[in-house]
Amino acid sequence: MATMKAVQVSKANAPFELVEREIPAPGDGQVRIKVEACGMCHSDMIVRAVAFPGLVLPRIPGHEVAGRIDAVGARVTQWKTGDRVGVGWHGGHCFVCNACRKGDFLNCAKAKITGVTHDGGYAEYVVVPAEAVARVPEDLDAAEVGPLLCAGITTYNALRHSGARPGDTVAVQGIGGLGHLGVQYAAKMGFRTVALSSGSDKEKLARELGAHEYIDTNKVAAAEGLQKLGGADIVLATAPHGTAIVSTIGGLKPRGKILLVAAAMEPLPVSAFSMLSGRTIAGWPSGTSIDSEETVAFSKLMGIKPRIEKFPFAKAEEAFTKMMTNKVRFRAVLVP
């Protein structure tokens, strides 16, 4: 029996285990990927906490997978052995529910999630549905591709569907794992890009990433700072802190929009009066495999890269702890 190394969650809220598992074979409509790198994400905490309906342990997490197809199951015609590919959060869909019939695969009633509903990329090999796979250019570093398939697609996809036009003012709230990519995408898309963060320590980085303006919310309230710049058409909320998100509402232009890509655990205390000018609060999920493919293509075209720290499988627990305590700058990536 051929085996592989994998990092799995065996018990709820317990540390990761480095184990030997049988290398899985792809089934009907599936492909097997030899993993070159897999990014870590805060939402991997869902697996640690067993916080998803029907999640069964043990489970191998990981939904920022970059690698190469090394086996193809029956009925798979769009992929072949040797293809360079990636897999993100969206791990497959049923094709037959009402959402799928409308082409809205991301909201499939039976949507699969890589590393949650089935094993993910914290392993040397992963088997996934063929429809979850995105093509990745040969000349990109796998460790830099991984985070683009979650943090990248989430911010890029949200901005390109936001309704903002080149020249509009887009404020990125938070300069972390999502925000440091959001700033790059906003600037490269032609938006007047404003970075919002508490403290002056990230101003230099924000400007290096492409921000035209920086607001230190320790020195000036977010709304006041944005209004001094004429107001924001879009606030891309990338840091999951309810108070910080709500503090930007007064900085929106009339009919401006807060676009949530990070979920605060606490309720958002919003004044109805502040919304009467037509301001809105909306959310945006990640995207499907074609969205991942287009995210990677745009990133390559414009030279957008995540800032990463690499860790071997044996240090998965250390990497996760650093990520959850905001000590990673800015994305942790596991490399077999």
LUMFI-124594 format. One record per residue (C-alpha): residue in one letter; residue number from 1; x, y, z. Coordinates in pm, 1 decimal. Example, Ala and Ser with C-alpha at 12.3 -4.5 7.8 and 13.67 -1.06 7.14 Angstrom:
<"A",1,<1230.0,-450.0,780.0>>
<"S",2,<1367.0,-106.0,714.0>>
END
This chain:
<"M",1,<0.0,0.0,0.0>>
<"A",2,<147.7,335.1,-106.7>>
<"T",3,<126.2,600.4,163.5>>
<"M",4,<161.0,976.5,194.3>>
<"K",5,<227.9,1227.1,469.7>>
<"A",6,<-71.0,1432.7,577.6>>
<"V",7,<-166.9,1679.7,848.6>>
<"Q",8,<-508.1,1603.3,991.5>>
<"V",9,<-751.7,1701.7,1263.5>>
<"S",10,<-835.5,1389.4,1460.4>>
<"K",11,<-1022.2,1539.0,1758.5>>
<"A",12,<-1217.0,1860.6,1802.5>>
<"N",13,<-1000.5,2154.2,1916.1>>
<"A",14,<-692.0,1930.5,1936.1>>
<"P",15,<-352.4,2003.8,1776.3>>
<"F",16,<-282.6,1887.8,1423.0>>
<"E",17,<-141.6,1538.7,1376.3>>
<"L",18,<121.2,1448.5,1118.2>>
<"V",19,<19.1,1102.2,994.8>>
<"E",20,<76.9,846.6,722.9>>
<"R",21,<-233.5,788.0,510.0>>
<"E",22,<-301.0,568.5,211.3>>
<"I",23,<-265.6,766.7,-111.9>>
<"P",24,<-626.9,806.5,-233.6>>
<"A",25,<-734.2,703.9,-583.5>>
<"P",26,<-954.3,936.1,-789.7>>
<"G",27,<-1308.7,817.1,-841.6>>
<"D",28,<-1559.2,889.7,-1115.0>>
<"G",29,<-1536.6,1258.0,-1213.6>>
<"Q",30,<-1236.8,1323.8,-987.1>>
<"V",31,<-867.0,1399.4,-1026.6>>
<"R",32,<-571.9,1344.8,-795.2>>
<"I",33,<-324.8,1627.1,-742.3>>
<"K",34,<31.4,1590.4,-617.5>>
<"V",35,<48.7,1889.2,-383.8>>
<"E",36,<334.5,2136.3,-423.1>>
<"A",37,<204.5,2384.4,-163.8>>
<"C",38,<-107.5,2456.3,40.5>>
<"G",39,<-184.5,2785.5,208.3>>
<"M",40,<-339.6,2819.4,552.2>>
<"C",41,<-651.5,3025.0,614.3>>
<"H",42,<-834.2,3145.9,926.5>>
<"S",43,<-1138.3,2951.2,808.0>>
<"D",44,<-942.1,2627.6,857.7>>
<"M",45,<-1049.6,2684.1,1217.6>>
<"I",46,<-1387.0,2545.9,1106.0>>
<"V",47,<-1224.5,2202.5,1086.0>>
<"R",48,<-1041.5,2237.6,1417.7>>
<"A",49,<-1365.3,2331.3,1592.3>>
<"V",50,<-1577.9,2081.7,1393.2>>
<"A",51,<-1800.3,2381.3,1322.0>>
<"F",52,<-1955.4,2276.2,993.0>>
<"P",53,<-2272.2,2063.3,963.1>>
<"G",54,<-2189.7,1703.1,882.3>>
<"L",55,<-1812.3,1743.3,915.1>>
<"V",56,<-1658.8,1407.9,1001.1>>
<"L",57,<-1318.7,1355.6,1165.5>>
<"P",58,<-1046.0,1275.9,1090.6>>
<"R",59,<-1025.9,1544.7,824.8>>
<"I",60,<-731.3,1687.6,632.0>>
<"P",61,<-786.6,2066.8,602.0>>
<"G",62,<-656.8,2302.0,335.1>>
<"H",63,<-827.2,2489.4,50.5>>
<"E",64,<-536.8,2684.3,-105.5>>
<"V",65,<-389.0,2397.3,-304.4>>
<"A",66,<-132.5,2429.0,-582.8>>
<"G",67,<17.6,2127.8,-755.0>>
<"R",68,<5.9,1898.9,-1054.8>>
<"I",69,<-245.5,1635.1,-1163.9>>
<"D",70,<-96.7,1288.0,-1141.9>>
<"A",71,<-407.9,1069.3,-1189.9>>
<"V",72,<-745.2,1115.1,-1359.5>>
<"G",73,<-1070.4,932.7,-1283.5>>
<"A",74,<-1334.5,806.0,-1523.4>>
<"R",75,<-1542.8,1059.9,-1721.8>>
<"V",76,<-1284.3,1337.0,-1677.4>>
<"T",77,<-1211.9,1491.2,-2016.5>>
<"Q",78,<-1095.6,1844.6,-1936.4>>
<"W",79,<-784.1,1749.4,-1741.4>>
<"K",80,<-488.2,1522.1,-1801.2>>
<"T",81,<-188.8,1393.1,-1606.6>>
<"G",82,<80.2,1657.6,-1576.2>>
<"D",83,<-147.5,1962.5,-1582.0>>
<"R",84,<-43.2,2239.1,-1339.6>>
<"V",85,<-349.0,2327.0,-1132.5>>
<"G",86,<-493.6,2475.5,-816.0>>
<"V",87,<-800.3,2427.3,-598.3>>
<"G",88,<-969.4,2682.1,-373.6>>
<"W",89,<-1254.8,2696.7,-121.8>>
<"H",90,<-1519.1,2593.1,-374.5>>
<"G",91,<-1473.6,2218.0,-394.5>>
<"G",92,<-1744.8,2116.4,-638.3>>
<"H",93,<-2116.5,2138.4,-712.2>>
<"C",94,<-2406.8,1910.8,-803.4>>
<"F",95,<-2502.8,2062.6,-1144.4>>
<"V",96,<-2874.6,1984.8,-1087.0>>
<"C",97,<-3008.7,2209.7,-806.5>>
<"N",98,<-3185.4,2535.0,-897.9>>
<"A",99,<-2874.8,2744.5,-831.9>>
<"C",100,<-2661.4,2522.4,-1055.5>>
<"R",101,<-2926.6,2524.5,-1328.3>>
<"K",102,<-2895.0,2904.7,-1326.4>>
<"G",103,<-2514.2,2878.7,-1346.5>>
<"D",104,<-2475.6,2998.5,-987.3>>
<"F",105,<-2241.6,2715.4,-888.4>>
<"L",106,<-2104.5,2898.6,-586.3>>
<"N",107,<-2446.1,2880.9,-420.8>>
<"C",108,<-2509.7,2517.8,-506.8>>
<"A",109,<-2747.0,2359.3,-254.9>>
<"K",110,<-2501.6,2071.4,-216.7>>
<"A",111,<-2178.5,2266.6,-261.2>>
<"K",112,<-1860.7,2092.4,-154.2>>
<"I",113,<-1584.0,2274.1,34.8>>
<"T",114,<-1222.5,2169.4,-10.6>>
<"G",115,<-1075.5,2055.4,319.7>>
<"V",116,<-1413.8,2067.5,495.4>>
<"T",117,<-1663.4,1836.7,325.9>>
<"H",118,<-1377.8,1625.6,189.4>>
<"D",119,<-1004.4,1605.1,254.8>>
<"G",120,<-795.5,1903.4,149.0>>
<"G",121,<-440.6,2001.2,69.7>>
<"Y",122,<-248.8,1958.4,396.0>>
<"A",123,<-115.1,1639.4,236.4>>
<"E",124,<118.6,1516.3,-32.7>>
<"Y",125,<-180.4,1417.7,-249.0>>
<"V",126,<-542.3,1530.8,-265.4>>
<"V",127,<-841.7,1401.5,-461.8>>
<"V",128,<-1099.2,1659.3,-573.9>>
<"P",129,<-1395.6,1685.5,-813.2>>
<"A",130,<-1280.0,1782.5,-1162.5>>
<"E",131,<-1505.8,2090.7,-1169.3>>
<"A",132,<-1320.5,2237.1,-868.7>>
<"V",133,<-987.4,2257.5,-1052.3>>
<"A",134,<-830.9,2574.1,-1196.4>>
<"R",135,<-544.4,2595.5,-1443.4>>
<"V",136,<-220.4,2749.0,-1310.3>>
<"P",137,<64.2,2883.8,-1529.0>>
<"E",138,<382.9,2678.7,-1526.0>>
<"D",139,<612.6,2966.8,-1432.2>>
<"L",140,<449.4,3067.1,-1102.4>>
<"D",141,<577.9,2964.8,-758.7>>
<"A",142,<329.3,2717.6,-607.0>>
<"A",143,<372.0,2867.2,-260.0>>
<"E",144,<271.3,3208.6,-395.8>>
<"V",145,<-19.3,3065.6,-595.9>>
<"G",146,<-184.0,2896.1,-295.1>>
<"P",147,<-303.8,3212.9,-114.7>>
<"L",148,<-433.7,3357.5,-443.2>>
<"L",149,<-691.5,3076.2,-445.7>>
<"C",150,<-856.4,3206.4,-127.6>>
<"A",151,<-743.6,3550.1,-10.5>>
<"G",152,<-670.1,3647.0,-368.8>>
<"I",153,<-990.0,3530.9,-534.5>>
<"T",154,<-1201.3,3670.5,-250.4>>
<"T",155,<-1066.0,4025.9,-276.9>>
<"Y",156,<-1021.1,4030.1,-656.4>>
<"N",157,<-1363.4,3884.3,-729.2>>
<"A",158,<-1533.1,4116.2,-480.7>>
<"L",159,<-1372.9,4426.2,-633.1>>
<"R",160,<-1440.7,4336.4,-995.4>>
<"H",161,<-1808.3,4278.9,-914.7>>
<"S",162,<-1841.1,4579.4,-682.2>>
<"G",163,<-1971.3,4824.6,-942.7>>
<"A",164,<-1675.5,5058.9,-884.1>>
<"R",165,<-1516.6,5213.3,-1192.9>>
<"P",166,<-1156.7,5321.4,-1257.0>>
<"G",167,<-1093.8,5647.1,-1072.4>>
<"D",168,<-1344.9,5569.1,-797.2>>
<"T",169,<-1219.0,5571.3,-439.2>>
<"V",170,<-1181.7,5227.0,-284.8>>
<"A",171,<-1079.3,5203.0,80.8>>
<"V",172,<-932.8,4877.0,207.1>>
<"Q",173,<-1006.3,4830.0,578.3>>
<"G",174,<-730.0,4618.7,734.6>>
<"I",175,<-386.0,4538.6,590.5>>
<"G",176,<-352.4,4171.2,675.1>>
<"G",177,<-382.8,3843.9,487.0>>
<"L",178,<-676.6,3967.0,278.0>>
<"G",179,<-608.5,4338.5,289.3>>
<"H",180,<-251.4,4331.9,161.6>>
<"L",181,<-382.8,4164.4,-155.0>>
<"G",182,<-691.0,4386.7,-168.0>>
<"V",183,<-471.0,4697.1,-181.5>>
<"Q",184,<-272.3,4553.2,-472.2>>
<"Y",185,<-581.7,4456.5,-670.4>>
<"A",186,<-755.6,4789.0,-608.9>>
<"A",187,<-452.6,4987.7,-724.2>>
<"K",188,<-393.7,4771.0,-1033.0>>
<"M",189,<-762.6,4795.3,-1128.9>>
<"G",190,<-729.1,5171.3,-1151.2>>
<"F",191,<-909.4,5271.1,-832.8>>
<"R",192,<-791.3,5554.3,-610.1>>
<"T",193,<-680.4,5325.9,-328.7>>
<"V",194,<-694.5,5416.9,38.3>>
<"A",195,<-551.3,5186.9,307.0>>
<"L",196,<-708.6,5194.7,654.7>>
<"S",197,<-528.9,5050.9,956.8>>
<"S",198,<-469.2,5128.4,1322.3>>
<"G",199,<-119.1,5263.6,1378.1>>
<"S",200,<147.0,5401.0,1148.8>>
<"D",201,<355.2,5082.0,1125.3>>
<"K",202,<183.2,4957.1,806.4>>
<"E",203,<184.9,5283.3,612.4>>
<"K",204,<515.2,5216.5,434.7>>
<"L",205,<402.0,4866.8,333.5>>
<"A",206,<58.4,4989.7,221.7>>
<"R",207,<216.1,5247.7,-6.8>>
<"E",208,<462.0,4989.3,-142.1>>
<"L",209,<161.7,4769.8,-227.2>>
<"G",210,<4.5,5054.8,-422.4>>
<"A",211,<-206.0,5258.8,-178.6>>
<"H",212,<-235.5,5622.8,-280.1>>
<"E",213,<-351.9,5733.1,65.2>>
<"Y",214,<-315.2,5594.5,416.5>>
<"I",215,<-540.3,5659.9,716.7>>
<"D",216,<-408.3,5578.9,1063.0>>
<"T",217,<-729.9,5521.0,1257.9>>
<"N",218,<-544.0,5574.8,1584.7>>
<"K",219,<-495.6,5937.1,1482.3>>
<"V",220,<-818.7,6012.3,1299.5>>
<"A",221,<-1155.8,5835.3,1292.6>>
<"A",222,<-1203.2,5625.3,979.6>>
<"A",223,<-1514.3,5815.7,866.9>>
<"E",224,<-1350.9,6153.8,920.8>>
<"G",225,<-1035.4,6051.3,736.9>>
<"L",226,<-1232.8,5920.6,440.8>>
<"Q",227,<-1453.9,6227.8,418.6>>
<"K",228,<-1145.0,6450.9,412.7>>
<"L",229,<-1051.1,6261.1,97.2>>
<"G",230,<-1396.3,6317.3,-52.0>>
<"G",231,<-1556.4,5994.4,68.4>>
<"A",232,<-1526.7,5634.6,-45.1>>
<"D",233,<-1729.4,5468.8,-318.8>>
<"I",234,<-1638.0,5126.7,-177.9>>
<"V",235,<-1498.8,5010.6,154.6>>
<"L",236,<-1354.5,4660.9,120.7>>
<"A",237,<-1379.6,4521.6,474.7>>
<"T",238,<-1100.7,4266.6,514.0>>
<"A",239,<-1046.1,4268.7,892.4>>
<"P",240,<-1319.4,4083.4,1087.4>>
<"H",241,<-1377.8,4345.8,1354.9>>
<"G",242,<-1735.1,4471.8,1371.1>>
<"T",243,<-1659.0,4805.1,1536.4>>
<"A",244,<-1385.6,4887.5,1285.7>>
<"I",245,<-1608.3,4795.1,992.6>>
<"V",246,<-1903.4,5004.1,1114.6>>
<"S",247,<-1673.1,5300.8,1182.2>>
<"T",248,<-1625.2,5340.0,806.7>>
<"I",249,<-1995.0,5387.6,720.8>>
<"G",250,<-1983.4,5763.9,775.4>>
<"G",251,<-1688.4,5777.9,534.1>>
<"L",252,<-1891.6,5647.5,242.5>>
<"K",253,<-2027.2,5870.8,-27.9>>
<"P",254,<-2406.1,5868.6,-73.9>>
<"R",255,<-2486.3,5533.0,-235.3>>
<"G",256,<-2142.7,5408.4,-132.5>>
<"K",257,<-2102.1,5045.4,-35.6>>
<"I",258,<-1930.6,4845.2,236.8>>
<"L",259,<-1824.6,4513.5,85.3>>
<"L",260,<-1768.5,4242.9,344.9>>
<"V",261,<-1513.6,3974.8,260.6>>
<"A",262,<-1422.8,3895.6,622.8>>
<"A",263,<-1693.7,3788.1,864.4>>
<"A",264,<-1698.3,3953.0,1205.4>>
<"M",265,<-1829.6,3712.7,1468.3>>
<"E",266,<-2018.5,3986.6,1653.0>>
<"P",267,<-2327.2,4168.3,1515.4>>
<"L",268,<-2269.0,4494.5,1329.0>>
<"P",269,<-2435.9,4784.1,1518.8>>
<"V",270,<-2557.3,4992.1,1223.6>>
<"S",271,<-2759.5,5311.7,1251.1>>
<"A",272,<-3052.5,5304.4,1009.2>>
<"F",273,<-3026.2,5683.2,971.8>>
<"S",274,<-2672.0,5651.4,835.5>>
<"M",275,<-2801.8,5428.4,553.8>>
<"L",276,<-3080.1,5655.1,427.7>>
<"S",277,<-2857.8,5820.8,167.4>>
<"G",278,<-2858.4,5493.4,-23.7>>
<"R",279,<-2549.2,5344.6,137.1>>
<"T",280,<-2542.8,4967.6,143.1>>
<"I",281,<-2366.4,4679.5,314.7>>
<"A",282,<-2310.4,4370.2,104.7>>
<"G",283,<-2105.4,4053.7,122.2>>
<"W",284,<-1907.7,3863.0,-135.7>>
<"P",285,<-1797.9,3497.0,-123.1>>
<"S",286,<-1488.4,3360.4,-293.8>>
<"G",287,<-1559.7,3214.7,-637.2>>
<"T",288,<-1561.2,2903.4,-852.2>>
<"S",289,<-1270.8,2743.2,-1034.9>>
<"I",290,<-1291.5,2975.3,-1335.6>>
<"D",291,<-1278.9,3272.4,-1096.4>>
<"S",292,<-964.9,3121.4,-941.2>>
<"E",293,<-813.4,3080.4,-1286.1>>
<"E",294,<-887.0,3441.8,-1375.6>>
<"T",295,<-755.0,3565.6,-1040.3>>
<"V",296,<-423.8,3390.2,-1096.9>>
<"A",297,<-404.6,3516.4,-1457.0>>
<"F",298,<-468.0,3878.6,-1351.0>>
<"S",299,<-219.0,3846.8,-1066.1>>
<"K",300,<49.3,3721.5,-1302.9>>
<"L",301,<-28.6,3991.3,-1558.5>>
<"M",302,<-6.2,4272.3,-1302.2>>
<"G",303,<273.8,4131.2,-1085.2>>
<"I",304,<54.2,4085.4,-775.9>>
<"K",305,<194.7,3848.4,-514.1>>
<"P",306,<104.5,3753.6,-157.8>>
<"R",307,<358.3,3802.9,119.9>>
<"I",308,<414.2,3453.2,259.8>>
<"E",309,<596.7,3245.2,518.3>>
<"K",310,<667.5,2880.5,433.0>>
<"F",311,<643.0,2593.3,681.2>>
<"P",312,<703.0,2217.7,646.4>>
<"F",313,<423.3,1977.4,740.5>>
<"A",314,<600.9,1900.5,1068.8>>
<"K",315,<550.2,2264.9,1173.6>>
<"A",316,<183.3,2290.2,1079.8>>
<"E",317,<78.9,2353.9,1439.5>>
<"E",318,<335.1,2633.2,1475.4>>
<"A",319,<216.8,2788.1,1149.0>>
<"F",320,<-148.1,2772.7,1257.1>>
<"T",321,<-72.1,2930.5,1594.8>>
<"K",322,<123.3,3213.8,1433.3>>
<"M",323,<-157.6,3273.7,1186.9>>
<"M",324,<-429.5,3280.5,1453.1>>
<"T",325,<-227.6,3525.2,1665.3>>
<"N",326,<-156.0,3755.9,1368.9>>
<"K",327,<216.6,3685.5,1375.8>>
<"V",328,<240.7,3570.7,1014.0>>
<"R",329,<314.2,3837.4,752.5>>
<"F",330,<82.4,3772.5,583.5>>
<"R",331,<-5.1,3418.2,469.4>>
<"A",332,<129.1,3088.6,604.4>>
<"V",333,<194.4,2821.3,341.7>>
<"L",334,<265.1,2451.9,402.3>>
<"V",335,<514.4,2290.9,166.9>>
<"P",336,<550.3,1908.2,156.7>>
END
